[in-house]
Amino acid sequence: MEPFEHHVTGRDPFFIIMTLIGVAMVAGAVMMDAPWWILAIWGLSAILLVWRTYTNPKSGLTLDAGGLHYYGDGIAGSIELADIARVEIIYETDGPDLVLVHLTDGERVSLPRESYPVSHKLRTQLARFNIIHNPI
C-alpha cells in the first residue's frame, strides 16, 4: 500500500503570509498614531506569528506498511500495525479533536494534536489500512 504522509512546519506559506500581514498592520498602526490598545492587540498577534515562523515547529504523521509514525510538540513515536487494535477518532467540532490509538495489550496512545490533519483525510487513510473504530 502507498503510505500516507502529513507534515506541517511553522514556515508554511499560510503562516508566512499571516506574519507579513500582522507586521504590516502594526507598522501601519504605528505610522497612523493608533491608540495603545490597538497596538497591543495587533502587536501581540504579530509577535506570536513571528515567533512561530522563527522557531519553525514541525509535526507530522506517516502511516505505511511498517506502522504509524508520529512526531510533534516534542513528542515522537512509532507503533507497528500489528500492535494496533483500533484507532478511535473523537469529534467535538469540525475536525478531529482527539485521536486515540488502542493497542493490542490494552494501552492507549493519544497522538499529538499537531501531528494529524484536521480534515477527514486521516479517517479515509485509517479505513484503507483497516484500523479505524468509528468510520462514520
Secondary structure, 3 states (H helix, E strand, C coil): CCCEEEEEECCCHHHHHHHHHHHHHHHHHHHCCCCHHHHHHHHHHHHHHHHHHHHCCEEEEEEECCEEEEEECCEEEEECHHHEEEEEEEECCCCEEEEEEEECCCCEEECCHHHCCCCCHHHHHHHHCCCECCCC
